[in-house]
Amino acid sequence: MNEMYKLKKDISEAINILTGKDIQAESLTLTPTKKEFEGDYTLLAFPLARYFGKKPEDAAEIIGDYLKNNLEIIEDYNVIKGFLNLSFTDKYWHTSLNEMISNQNYGKGEHKSKKVMVEYSSPNTNKPLHLGHIRNILLGWSVSQVLEKAGYDVIKTQIVNDRGIAICKSMLAWQKWGKGVTPESSGKKGDFLVGDFYVLFDKKFNDEYLEWQNSDIALDIYKENGKEISKEKFFNNYKNEYFNKFSILGAEAREMLLKWEQKDEEVIKLWEMMNGWVLQGFEETFDKLGVYFDKSYFESQTYQSGKSIVDEGLRKSVFYKQSDGSVWINLEDAGMDKKLVLRSDGTSVYITQDMGTADLRFKDFGTEKMIYVVGDEQEYHFKVLFEIMKRLERPYARDMYHLSYGMVELPTGKMKSREGKVVDADDLIAEVINEAEKSAKERGELENTTKEERGEIYEKIGMAALKFFILKVNPKRRMIFNPEESVDLQGQTGPYIQNAFVRIKSILRKTEKTETKNFDNYKEINKYEKSLISTLSGYPDIIQQAANELEPSLIANFAYDLAKKYHKFYSEIRVLGAKNIEAKNFRIALSNMVADILEDAMNLLGIKMPERM
């Protein structure tokens, strides 16, 4: 039980004695007092007034008077309208700090005996990971870390989309125009090489489509269906139809997909080779980002399981079959539409493999909650998936959740992978590390370190810049990532927080560990110290809130607020030069606790802290 909760519990018990009611500690609103008023914490009395049958300010007076006379930690109080401002004794601040210091697992929630699966990353093996994937991966990783800290059993997983028409496009392009090139012969990372062929396919397809638009059959189709729309706009909208009905390259790609599903030896061999290139490239990028998965699932292995579920759904009349052999589900009664779950040629769609994967995960881990970290453009897809699993009466269906997030862009605008305009993850990682190096060199503070030490520090600063900049934003919001802004030591950035940690480590290197033991006689606790302790005391609640809301930005903003308050404390208060040993010891102990919590909070965001910068 943390000090803040103990305080709320003491206050709730006092109110219950006064009213004869049963007010729970969790229902109380207790926050640090605003700086323009006198006090340390403020209790909101408005919702409590009805239990007293009095005005909020009168209820606040009654509570304040009782607390002052019955709780030794309450020194004084004042009431402003329905706000009860409480001032605390030195003993409260000493006890709070000591309780935090003595708790080796401070902030960790009680074990909840609930298995939660978090799916993130979910790349396609036809291109490298890009900026959008970075937001996905960082969000999924951080949510997993926060849930574990809150006390859940967490399984980190991904589904690799390693089959389908997009994969066949890259394969076909390599087969037709690759001339046997490999990552080794080209000197290119495998996922980059395969991504080049995906772009090349689209270029060749666009050339083919442009030529076809002037054919007699194309002009006839336009005359029949174009009506008042321009020719250019009509053919922009007709592209998918062309791919499926008339395109030579489209027919070859679809034929390759059918051969793949039929286990054609030559196609499977090509697929295994190119997939291997991409997967090796992904692993290198995951290592740079500092993430891993407890288990990776592959669509090539799960889609057959999905087909079995389709058969089950047909037997249960959850699905129905059309005359062309395709299988559908009607969700109109749930405010959705009719959804295809299996094509007429027997090939799977995305929803097919997602059904299969969900069943496999439950079988493998017995997960009671499944969280899918996927962009907001897939919101409808997951509404459909969750409704289907409910109708199939899966035991986990009621606790499936889509953690959607908005698009992330650069200052230059959106990205389009088929046109080769994507910002690759590896390139972006290199850019932020380069920005960190440039910024550090301008300050000239690492001249006495080795080249290896500097490289490690640049990497920690660069990755902190990248990760914090993305995770500080609510996932629902679209965002623009600016590499130069992300390394600003004066802004709301990862390096700004790292700098507070480094300042503390510099202080601690100049002290003896025994110096922090005795500070109980320190009697002049100032507002900066109180502010830091108040902020630290809220850390456990922030973790639980972030876990409940699946919201790492709460952790990011907590870390920034704590760092900002420490920077202010550092600029106003002497630590090593304190006027007496008790003050010095208190401030060293407080600084050490701030460093520990900053490091712990940033770890939940996947960020490492440097000792120097």
VEXDREN-2710 file (C-alpha; in Angstrom, 1 decimal):
% VEXDREN-2710
k/r/px/py/pz
1/MET/0.0/0.0/0.0
2/ASN/1.6/3.3/-1.1
3/GLU/1.5/6.5/1.0
4/MET/-1.0/8.3/-1.1
5/TYR/-3.5/5.4/-0.8
6/LYS/-2.8/5.2/3.0
7/LEU/-3.6/8.9/3.2
8/LYS/-6.8/8.5/1.3
9/LYS/-7.8/5.6/3.5
10/ASP/-7.2/7.6/6.7
11/ILE/-9.3/10.5/5.3
12/SER/-12.1/8.1/4.2
13/GLU/-12.2/6.5/7.6
14/ALA/-12.5/9.9/9.3
15/ILE/-15.4/10.9/7.0
16/ASN/-17.1/7.6/7.7
17/ILE/-16.8/8.2/11.5
18/LEU/-18.3/11.7/11.0
19/THR/-21.1/10.6/8.7
20/GLY/-21.8/7.0/9.6
21/LYS/-21.5/6.2/5.8
22/ASP/-19.2/3.9/4.0
23/ILE/-17.1/6.2/1.7
24/GLN/-14.3/4.3/-0.1
25/ALA/-10.8/5.7/-0.3
26/GLU/-10.8/5.2/-4.1
27/SER/-13.7/7.7/-4.5
28/LEU/-11.8/10.6/-2.9
29/THR/-10.2/13.2/-5.1
30/LEU/-6.9/14.3/-3.5
31/THR/-4.4/16.3/-5.5
32/PRO/-1.4/18.5/-4.7
33/THR/-2.5/22.0/-3.7
34/LYS/-2.2/24.6/-6.4
35/LYS/0.7/26.9/-5.9
36/GLU/-1.4/30.0/-5.4
37/PHE/-3.0/28.5/-2.3
38/GLU/-1.6/27.5/1.1
39/GLY/-1.4/23.8/1.7
40/ASP/0.2/20.5/0.5
41/TYR/-2.8/18.5/-0.7
42/THR/-6.4/19.5/-1.6
43/LEU/-9.4/17.3/-0.9
44/LEU/-12.4/18.0/-3.1
45/ALA/-15.3/18.4/-0.7
46/PHE/-18.2/19.0/-3.2
47/PRO/-19.1/15.4/-3.7
48/LEU/-18.9/14.7/0.0
49/ALA/-21.3/17.5/1.1
50/ARG/-24.4/15.4/0.6
51/TYR/-23.2/12.9/3.2
52/PHE/-23.1/15.7/5.8
53/GLY/-26.3/17.4/4.7
54/LYS/-24.4/20.7/4.5
55/LYS/-22.8/23.1/2.0
56/PRO/-19.5/21.9/0.6
57/GLU/-17.5/24.6/2.5
58/ASP/-19.1/23.6/5.8
59/ALA/-18.5/19.9/5.1
60/ALA/-14.8/20.8/4.4
61/GLU/-14.5/22.7/7.7
62/ILE/-15.9/19.7/9.6
63/ILE/-13.5/17.3/7.9
64/GLY/-10.5/19.6/8.3
65/ASP/-11.1/20.2/12.0
66/TYR/-11.4/16.5/12.6
67/LEU/-8.3/15.6/10.7
68/LYS/-6.2/18.2/12.4
69/ASN/-7.3/17.0/15.8
70/ASN/-7.1/13.3/15.1
71/LEU/-4.3/12.7/12.5
72/GLU/-0.9/13.6/13.7
73/ILE/0.4/14.1/10.2
74/ILE/-2.0/17.0/9.6
75/GLU/-0.5/20.3/10.8
76/ASP/-3.2/22.7/9.6
77/TYR/-5.9/23.3/7.0
78/ASN/-7.9/26.0/5.3
79/VAL/-11.1/26.0/3.2
80/ILE/-11.7/27.8/0.0
81/LYS/-15.3/27.2/-1.1
82/GLY/-15.6/23.4/-1.5
83/PHE/-11.8/22.8/-1.4
84/LEU/-10.1/21.6/1.7
85/ASN/-6.4/22.4/1.6
86/LEU/-4.3/20.3/4.1
87/SER/-0.9/21.1/5.4
88/PHE/1.3/18.2/6.6
89/THR/3.9/17.8/9.3
90/ASP/7.6/17.0/8.6
91/LYS/6.9/13.5/9.8
92/TYR/4.6/12.9/6.9
93/TRP/7.2/13.8/4.4
94/HIS/9.9/11.8/6.2
95/THR/7.6/8.8/6.4
96/SER/6.6/9.1/2.7
97/LEU/10.2/9.2/1.5
98/ASN/11.3/6.4/3.8
99/GLU/8.4/4.2/2.7
100/MET/9.3/4.7/-1.0
101/ILE/13.1/4.1/-0.4
102/SER/12.4/0.9/1.6
103/ASN/10.1/-0.6/-1.1
104/GLN/12.3/-2.4/-3.6
105/ASN/9.2/-2.9/-5.9
106/TYR/7.8/0.6/-5.5
107/GLY/5.2/1.1/-8.2
108/LYS/4.6/-2.5/-9.0
109/GLY/1.0/-3.7/-8.7
110/GLU/-0.3/-6.7/-6.9
111/HIS/-0.2/-9.9/-9.0
112/LYS/-3.6/-10.1/-10.8
113/SER/-3.5/-13.8/-12.0
114/LYS/-4.7/-12.8/-15.5
115/LYS/-2.9/-13.6/-18.7
116/VAL/-2.9/-10.8/-21.3
117/MET/-1.7/-11.1/-24.8
118/VAL/-0.5/-8.0/-26.6
119/GLU/0.0/-8.3/-30.4
120/TYR/2.1/-5.6/-32.0
121/SER/4.4/-5.1/-35.0
122/SER/2.5/-7.3/-37.5
123/PRO/4.7/-6.6/-40.5
124/ASN/4.3/-7.8/-44.1
125/THR/7.2/-9.7/-45.6
126/ASN/7.2/-7.7/-48.8
127/LYS/8.9/-4.6/-47.4
128/PRO/11.0/-3.2/-44.5
129/LEU/9.6/-1.9/-41.3
130/HIS/8.8/1.8/-41.5
131/LEU/7.9/4.8/-39.4
132/GLY/4.3/3.6/-38.9
133/HIS/5.6/0.2/-37.7
134/ILE/7.8/2.1/-35.2
135/ARG/4.8/3.7/-33.6
136/ASN/3.1/0.3/-33.5
137/ILE/6.1/-1.5/-32.0
138/LEU/6.9/1.1/-29.4
139/LEU/3.3/1.4/-28.3
140/GLY/2.9/-2.4/-28.1
141/TRP/6.1/-2.9/-26.2
142/SER/5.4/-0.1/-23.7
143/VAL/1.8/-1.3/-23.1
144/SER/3.2/-4.8/-22.4
145/GLN/5.8/-3.3/-20.0
146/VAL/3.2/-1.2/-18.2
147/LEU/0.8/-4.2/-17.8
148/GLU/3.6/-6.3/-16.4
149/LYS/4.4/-3.6/-13.9
150/ALA/0.8/-3.3/-12.9
151/GLY/0.8/-7.0/-12.0
152/TYR/-0.5/-8.9/-15.1
153/ASP/1.0/-11.9/-16.8
154/VAL/1.8/-10.6/-20.3
155/ILE/2.6/-12.5/-23.5
156/LYS/4.2/-10.4/-26.2
157/THR/3.4/-11.6/-29.7
158/GLN/3.2/-10.7/-33.3
159/ILE/1.6/-12.0/-36.4
160/VAL/3.8/-11.9/-39.5
161/ASN/1.8/-11.5/-42.7
162/ASP/4.0/-13.7/-44.8
163/ARG/1.5/-14.8/-47.4
164/GLY/-1.0/-13.3/-49.7
165/ILE/-1.1/-11.3/-52.9
166/ALA/1.3/-8.5/-51.7
167/ILE/4.0/-11.1/-50.9
168/CYS/3.5/-12.6/-54.4
169/LYS/4.0/-9.3/-56.0
170/SER/7.5/-9.0/-54.6
171/MET/8.2/-12.7/-55.4
172/LEU/7.0/-12.3/-59.0
173/ALA/9.1/-9.1/-59.5
174/TRP/12.2/-10.8/-58.3
175/GLN/11.5/-13.8/-60.5
176/LYS/10.9/-11.7/-63.6
177/TRP/13.5/-8.9/-63.2
178/GLY/15.8/-9.9/-60.3
179/LYS/18.5/-11.7/-62.2
180/GLY/19.3/-13.8/-59.2
181/VAL/20.3/-10.9/-56.9
182/THR/20.6/-11.7/-53.2
183/PRO/21.3/-9.6/-50.0
184/GLU/24.9/-10.9/-50.1
185/SER/25.5/-10.0/-53.8
186/SER/23.8/-6.6/-53.5
187/GLY/25.1/-5.6/-50.1
188/LYS/21.6/-4.7/-49.1
189/LYS/19.7/-5.7/-46.0
190/GLY/17.2/-8.4/-46.9
191/ASP/14.0/-6.6/-46.1
192/PHE/15.2/-3.6/-48.1
193/LEU/16.0/-5.7/-51.1
194/VAL/12.6/-7.4/-51.1
195/GLY/10.9/-4.0/-50.6
196/ASP/12.7/-2.8/-53.7
197/PHE/11.0/-5.5/-55.7
198/TYR/7.6/-4.7/-54.2
199/VAL/8.1/-1.1/-55.5
200/LEU/9.3/-2.4/-58.8
201/PHE/6.2/-4.5/-59.3
202/ASP/4.0/-1.5/-58.7
203/LYS/6.0/0.5/-61.2
204/LYS/5.7/-2.2/-63.9
205/PHE/2.0/-2.6/-63.1
206/ASN/1.3/1.1/-63.4
207/ASP/3.1/1.1/-66.8
208/GLU/0.9/-1.8/-67.9
209/TYR/-2.2/-0.1/-66.6
210/LEU/-1.4/3.2/-68.3
211/GLU/-1.0/1.5/-71.7
212/TRP/-4.2/-0.6/-71.2
213/GLN/-6.3/2.6/-70.6
214/ASN/-6.0/3.5/-74.3
215/SER/-7.2/0.1/-75.5
216/ASP/-10.6/-0.4/-77.1
217/ILE/-11.9/-2.6/-74.2
218/ALA/-10.8/0.1/-71.6
219/LEU/-12.5/2.9/-73.6
220/ASP/-15.7/0.8/-73.9
221/ILE/-15.7/0.2/-70.2
222/TYR/-15.3/3.9/-69.6
223/LYS/-18.1/4.9/-72.0
224/GLU/-20.4/2.4/-70.3
225/ASN/-19.6/3.2/-66.7
226/GLY/-17.8/6.6/-66.6
227/LYS/-20.9/8.8/-67.1
228/GLU/-19.9/12.4/-66.1
229/ILE/-16.7/11.5/-64.2
230/SER/-13.4/12.4/-65.9
231/LYS/-11.4/9.6/-67.6
232/GLU/-8.5/10.2/-65.2
233/LYS/-10.6/9.9/-62.1
234/PHE/-12.5/6.9/-63.5
235/PHE/-9.3/4.9/-64.1
236/ASN/-7.9/5.9/-60.7
237/ASN/-10.9/4.2/-59.1
238/TYR/-10.9/1.3/-61.5
239/LYS/-7.4/0.1/-60.7
240/ASN/-8.3/-2.8/-58.4
241/GLU/-10.9/-4.0/-61.0
242/TYR/-8.2/-4.0/-63.6
243/PHE/-5.8/-5.9/-61.5
244/ASN/-8.3/-8.7/-60.9
245/LYS/-9.9/-8.8/-64.3
246/PHE/-7.5/-7.7/-67.1
247/SER/-3.9/-7.3/-65.8
248/ILE/-1.3/-9.8/-67.1
249/LEU/0.8/-9.1/-64.0
250/GLY/-2.2/-9.3/-61.8
251/ALA/-3.1/-12.7/-63.2
252/GLU/0.5/-14.0/-62.7
253/ALA/0.5/-12.8/-59.1
254/ARG/-2.9/-14.5/-58.4
255/GLU/-1.7/-17.7/-60.1
256/MET/1.4/-17.6/-57.9
257/LEU/-0.8/-17.2/-54.8
258/LEU/-2.9/-20.2/-55.8
259/LYS/0.3/-22.3/-56.4
260/TRP/1.5/-21.3/-53.0
261/GLU/-1.6/-22.5/-51.4
262/GLN/-1.3/-25.7/-53.4
263/LYS/2.2/-26.2/-52.1
264/ASP/3.9/-25.9/-55.5
265/GLU/7.5/-26.8/-54.9
266/GLU/9.1/-24.1/-56.9
267/VAL/6.9/-21.3/-55.5
268/ILE/7.4/-22.5/-51.9
269/LYS/11.2/-22.6/-52.4
270/LEU/11.2/-19.0/-53.7
271/TRP/8.9/-17.9/-50.9
272/GLU/11.1/-19.5/-48.2
273/MET/14.2/-17.8/-49.6
274/MET/12.8/-14.3/-49.9
275/ASN/10.9/-14.6/-46.6
276/GLY/14.1/-15.6/-44.9
277/TRP/15.8/-12.5/-46.2
278/VAL/13.1/-10.3/-44.8
279/LEU/12.8/-12.0/-41.4
280/GLN/16.5/-11.6/-40.8
281/GLY/16.2/-7.9/-41.7
282/PHE/13.3/-7.6/-39.2
283/GLU/15.3/-9.2/-36.4
284/GLU/18.1/-6.6/-36.9
285/THR/15.6/-3.8/-36.7
286/PHE/13.9/-5.3/-33.6
287/ASP/17.3/-5.5/-31.9
288/LYS/17.9/-1.8/-32.6
289/LEU/14.6/-0.9/-31.1
290/GLY/15.3/-3.2/-28.1
291/VAL/12.1/-5.3/-28.4
292/TYR/11.3/-9.0/-28.6
293/PHE/8.4/-11.3/-28.8
294/ASP/7.5/-14.3/-26.6
295/LYS/6.1/-16.0/-29.7
296/SER/5.7/-15.0/-33.3
297/TYR/2.8/-16.4/-35.4
298/PHE/2.9/-16.6/-39.1
299/GLU/-0.1/-16.2/-41.4
300/SER/1.3/-19.0/-43.5
301/GLN/0.7/-21.3/-40.5
302/THR/-2.5/-19.9/-39.2
303/TYR/-4.7/-19.5/-42.3
304/GLN/-5.5/-23.2/-42.4
305/SER/-6.7/-23.0/-38.8
306/GLY/-9.0/-20.2/-39.9
307/LYS/-10.4/-22.4/-42.7
308/SER/-11.3/-25.0/-40.1
309/ILE/-13.2/-22.3/-38.2
310/VAL/-15.0/-21.4/-41.4
311/ASP/-16.2/-25.0/-41.7
312/GLU/-17.3/-24.9/-38.0
313/GLY/-19.2/-21.7/-38.6
314/LEU/-21.0/-23.2/-41.6
315/ARG/-22.1/-26.2/-39.5
316/LYS/-23.4/-23.9/-36.8
317/SER/-25.1/-21.6/-39.4
318/VAL/-23.0/-18.6/-38.2
319/PHE/-21.7/-18.4/-41.8
320/TYR/-23.4/-19.1/-45.1
321/LYS/-22.2/-20.1/-48.6
322/GLN/-23.0/-18.2/-51.8
323/SER/-23.6/-19.9/-55.1
324/ASP/-20.1/-19.2/-56.3
325/GLY/-18.7/-21.0/-53.3
326/SER/-17.6/-18.0/-51.3
327/VAL/-18.4/-17.9/-47.6
328/TRP/-19.9/-14.9/-45.7
329/ILE/-21.4/-13.8/-42.5
330/ASN/-24.3/-11.3/-42.2
331/LEU/-23.7/-8.8/-39.4
332/GLU/-26.4/-6.3/-40.4
333/ASP/-28.2/-6.9/-37.1
334/ALA/-25.1/-5.7/-35.3
335/GLY/-24.9/-2.5/-37.3
336/MET/-22.3/-3.8/-39.7
337/ASP/-22.6/-5.4/-43.2
338/LYS/-22.1/-8.7/-44.8
339/LYS/-18.5/-9.9/-44.6
340/LEU/-16.5/-12.3/-46.8
341/VAL/-14.6/-14.9/-44.7
342/LEU/-13.5/-17.2/-47.5
343/ARG/-13.1/-16.5/-51.3
344/SER/-14.9/-18.5/-53.9
345/ASP/-11.6/-20.1/-55.0
346/GLY/-11.0/-21.3/-51.4
347/THR/-8.3/-18.8/-50.5
348/SER/-8.3/-17.0/-47.2
349/VAL/-8.8/-13.3/-46.5
350/TYR/-7.3/-11.4/-43.5
351/ILE/-10.3/-12.2/-41.3
352/THR/-9.8/-15.9/-41.9
353/GLN/-6.3/-16.0/-40.5
354/ASP/-7.2/-13.7/-37.6
355/MET/-9.8/-16.1/-36.5
356/GLY/-7.3/-19.0/-36.7
357/THR/-4.6/-17.0/-34.9
358/ALA/-6.9/-16.1/-32.0
359/ASP/-7.8/-19.8/-31.4
360/LEU/-4.1/-20.8/-31.6
361/ARG/-3.1/-18.2/-29.0
362/PHE/-5.8/-19.3/-26.6
363/LYS/-4.7/-22.9/-27.0
364/ASP/-1.1/-22.0/-26.6
365/PHE/-1.4/-19.6/-23.6
366/GLY/-4.9/-19.6/-22.3
367/THR/-5.0/-15.8/-22.6
368/GLU/-8.0/-14.2/-21.0
369/LYS/-7.5/-10.8/-22.8
370/MET/-6.2/-10.2/-26.3
371/ILE/-5.0/-6.7/-27.2
372/TYR/-4.4/-5.9/-30.9
373/VAL/-2.2/-2.9/-31.5
374/VAL/-3.1/-1.9/-35.0
375/GLY/-3.7/1.4/-36.9
376/ASP/-7.1/3.1/-36.7
377/GLU/-7.8/2.4/-40.4
378/GLN/-8.5/-1.2/-39.3
379/GLU/-11.1/-0.4/-36.7
380/TYR/-14.0/-1.9/-38.7
381/HIS/-12.0/-5.1/-39.4
382/PHE/-11.6/-5.7/-35.6
383/LYS/-15.2/-4.9/-34.9
384/VAL/-16.1/-7.6/-37.4
385/LEU/-13.5/-10.1/-36.0
386/PHE/-14.7/-9.6/-32.4
387/GLU/-18.4/-10.0/-33.3
388/ILE/-17.6/-13.2/-35.3
389/MET/-15.7/-14.7/-32.3
390/LYS/-18.7/-13.9/-30.0
391/ARG/-21.1/-15.7/-32.4
392/LEU/-18.7/-18.6/-32.5
393/GLU/-18.9/-18.6/-28.7
394/ARG/-15.2/-18.4/-28.0
395/PRO/-14.5/-18.2/-24.3
396/TYR/-12.1/-15.2/-24.8
397/ALA/-14.4/-13.3/-27.2
398/ARG/-15.7/-10.8/-24.6
399/ASP/-12.2/-9.5/-23.8
400/MET/-10.7/-8.8/-27.2
401/TYR/-9.6/-5.2/-27.6
402/HIS/-8.3/-3.2/-30.5
403/LEU/-5.8/-0.6/-29.4
404/SER/-5.9/1.7/-32.4
405/TYR/-3.5/4.5/-33.1
406/GLY/-3.3/7.4/-35.5
407/MET/-1.0/7.8/-38.5
408/VAL/2.4/9.1/-37.8
409/GLU/4.0/11.4/-40.4
410/LEU/7.2/13.4/-40.9
411/PRO/7.1/17.2/-41.4
412/THR/7.4/16.4/-45.2
413/GLY/4.0/14.6/-45.2
414/LYS/2.5/11.1/-45.6
415/MET/4.3/7.9/-46.8
416/LYS/3.3/5.6/-49.6
417/SER/5.0/2.2/-49.6
418/ARG/4.1/1.1/-53.1
419/GLU/5.6/4.3/-54.5
420/GLY/8.9/3.9/-52.5
421/LYS/8.2/7.0/-50.4
422/VAL/8.3/5.3/-47.1
423/VAL/10.6/6.4/-44.3
424/ASP/12.3/3.1/-43.3
425/ALA/12.7/2.4/-39.6
426/ASP/16.4/1.7/-39.9
427/ASP/17.0/5.0/-41.7
428/LEU/15.0/6.9/-39.1
429/ILE/16.8/5.2/-36.2
430/ALA/20.1/6.2/-37.8
431/GLU/18.9/9.8/-38.3
432/VAL/17.9/10.3/-34.6
433/ILE/21.2/8.9/-33.4
434/ASN/23.0/11.2/-35.8
435/GLU/20.9/14.2/-34.4
436/ALA/21.9/13.1/-30.9
437/GLU/25.6/13.0/-31.8
438/LYS/25.4/16.4/-33.5
439/SER/23.7/17.9/-30.5
440/ALA/26.2/16.4/-28.0
441/LYS/29.1/17.6/-30.0
442/GLU/27.8/21.1/-30.1
443/ARG/27.7/21.0/-26.2
444/GLY/31.1/19.4/-26.0
445/GLU/30.4/17.5/-22.8
446/LEU/31.8/14.1/-23.8
447/GLU/35.4/15.0/-24.7
448/ASN/36.8/12.8/-21.9
449/THR/35.1/9.6/-22.9
450/THR/36.2/6.9/-25.3
451/LYS/34.8/6.5/-28.8
452/GLU/32.9/3.4/-27.7
453/GLU/31.4/5.2/-24.7
454/ARG/30.4/8.1/-26.9
455/GLY/28.8/5.8/-29.4
456/GLU/26.8/4.1/-26.6
457/ILE/25.7/7.4/-25.2
458/TYR/24.6/8.8/-28.6
459/GLU/22.5/5.6/-29.2
460/LYS/20.8/5.9/-25.8
461/ILE/20.0/9.6/-26.4
462/GLY/18.9/9.1/-30.0
463/MET/16.6/6.2/-29.1
464/ALA/15.2/8.1/-26.1
465/ALA/14.5/11.0/-28.4
466/LEU/12.6/8.7/-30.9
467/LYS/10.7/6.6/-28.4
468/PHE/9.7/9.4/-26.0
469/PHE/8.6/11.7/-28.8
470/ILE/6.2/9.0/-30.1
471/LEU/5.0/7.6/-26.8
472/LYS/4.2/11.0/-25.2
473/VAL/1.3/11.4/-27.6
474/ASN/-2.1/9.8/-27.0
475/PRO/-2.3/6.8/-29.4
476/LYS/-5.6/8.0/-30.8
477/ARG/-4.0/11.2/-32.1
478/ARG/-2.2/11.5/-35.4
479/MET/1.2/12.9/-35.0
480/ILE/4.2/14.4/-36.8
481/PHE/7.6/13.1/-35.8
482/ASN/10.3/15.8/-36.0
483/PRO/13.8/14.2/-35.5
484/GLU/15.4/17.6/-34.8
485/GLU/12.8/18.6/-32.2
486/SER/13.0/15.2/-30.5
487/VAL/16.6/15.7/-29.2
488/ASP/16.0/19.2/-27.7
489/LEU/17.4/19.2/-24.2
490/GLN/15.0/22.1/-23.2
491/GLY/11.7/20.6/-24.6
492/GLN/9.4/17.8/-23.6
493/THR/11.7/15.2/-24.8
494/GLY/13.5/12.0/-23.8
495/PRO/16.9/13.6/-23.6
496/TYR/15.5/16.3/-21.3
497/ILE/14.5/13.6/-18.8
498/GLN/17.8/11.7/-19.3
499/ASN/19.5/15.0/-18.4
500/ALA/17.8/15.1/-15.0
501/PHE/18.9/11.5/-14.4
502/VAL/22.5/12.4/-15.4
503/ARG/22.5/15.4/-13.0
504/ILE/21.5/13.1/-10.1
505/LYS/24.1/10.5/-11.0
506/SER/26.7/13.3/-11.0
507/ILE/25.7/14.2/-7.5
508/LEU/25.6/10.6/-6.3
509/ARG/29.1/10.0/-7.6
510/LYS/30.4/12.7/-5.2
511/THR/28.7/11.2/-2.1
512/GLU/29.2/8.2/0.2
513/LYS/26.3/5.7/0.3
514/THR/26.2/6.0/4.1
515/GLU/25.4/9.7/3.9
516/THR/21.7/9.1/3.1
517/LYS/20.8/7.2/6.2
518/ASN/20.1/9.9/8.8
519/PHE/17.6/12.7/7.9
520/ASP/14.8/12.3/10.5
521/ASN/15.8/15.6/12.2
522/TYR/15.6/17.6/9.0
523/LYS/12.8/20.2/9.9
524/GLU/12.8/22.7/7.1
525/ILE/11.3/20.8/4.2
526/ASN/10.8/23.2/1.4
527/LYS/8.2/23.4/-1.4
528/TYR/10.5/22.0/-4.0
529/GLU/11.1/18.9/-1.9
530/LYS/7.4/18.5/-1.1
531/SER/6.6/18.8/-4.8
532/LEU/9.0/16.0/-5.7
533/ILE/7.7/13.7/-2.9
534/SER/4.1/14.4/-3.9
535/THR/4.9/13.5/-7.5
536/LEU/6.8/10.4/-6.5
537/SER/3.9/9.2/-4.3
538/GLY/1.6/9.3/-7.3
539/TYR/3.7/6.8/-9.3
540/PRO/1.9/3.6/-8.4
541/ASP/-1.5/5.2/-9.3
542/ILE/-0.2/6.4/-12.6
543/ILE/1.0/2.9/-13.4
544/GLN/-2.4/1.4/-12.7
545/GLN/-4.2/4.1/-14.6
546/ALA/-1.8/3.6/-17.6
547/ALA/-2.5/-0.1/-17.5
548/ASN/-6.3/0.3/-17.2
549/GLU/-6.4/2.8/-20.1
550/LEU/-3.6/1.1/-22.1
551/GLU/-2.0/4.6/-22.3
552/PRO/1.8/4.8/-22.1
553/SER/1.7/8.6/-22.6
554/LEU/0.6/8.9/-19.0
555/ILE/3.9/7.4/-18.0
556/ALA/5.8/9.6/-20.4
557/ASN/4.1/12.7/-19.1
558/PHE/4.7/11.7/-15.5
559/ALA/8.4/11.2/-16.2
560/TYR/8.6/14.6/-17.9
561/ASP/6.8/16.3/-14.9
562/LEU/9.1/14.6/-12.4
563/ALA/12.2/15.6/-14.4
564/LYS/11.0/19.2/-14.8
565/LYS/10.4/19.5/-11.0
566/TYR/13.8/18.0/-10.3
567/HIS/15.5/20.5/-12.7
568/LYS/13.7/23.3/-10.8
569/PHE/14.8/21.8/-7.4
570/TYR/18.4/21.5/-8.7
571/SER/18.5/25.2/-9.8
572/GLU/17.0/26.5/-6.5
573/ILE/18.3/24.2/-3.8
574/ARG/21.8/23.3/-2.7
575/VAL/22.3/19.5/-2.3
576/LEU/25.9/18.8/-1.5
577/GLY/26.3/22.3/-0.2
578/ALA/23.3/22.1/2.2
579/LYS/23.8/24.0/5.5
580/ASN/23.6/20.9/7.7
581/ILE/24.1/17.1/7.4
582/GLU/20.4/16.3/7.9
583/ALA/19.4/18.5/4.9
584/LYS/22.1/17.1/2.8
585/ASN/21.2/13.5/3.6
586/PHE/17.5/14.2/2.9
587/ARG/18.2/15.8/-0.4
588/ILE/20.6/13.0/-1.5
589/ALA/18.0/10.4/-0.5
590/LEU/15.3/12.3/-2.4
591/SER/17.5/12.7/-5.4
592/ASN/18.4/9.0/-5.5
593/MET/14.7/8.1/-5.3
594/VAL/13.9/10.5/-8.2
595/ALA/16.6/8.9/-10.2
596/ASP/15.3/5.4/-9.5
597/ILE/11.7/6.3/-10.5
598/LEU/12.9/8.2/-13.6
599/GLU/14.8/5.1/-14.7
600/ASP/11.9/2.8/-13.9
601/ALA/9.4/5.0/-15.7
602/MET/11.6/5.4/-18.8
603/ASN/12.2/1.6/-18.8
604/LEU/8.4/1.2/-19.2
605/LEU/8.8/3.2/-22.4
606/GLY/11.7/1.1/-23.5
607/ILE/14.3/3.8/-22.9
608/LYS/17.7/3.3/-21.3
609/MET/19.3/6.0/-19.2
610/PRO/22.9/7.1/-19.6
611/GLU/25.2/7.9/-16.7
612/ARG/26.7/10.8/-18.7
613/MET/25.6/12.9/-21.7
END
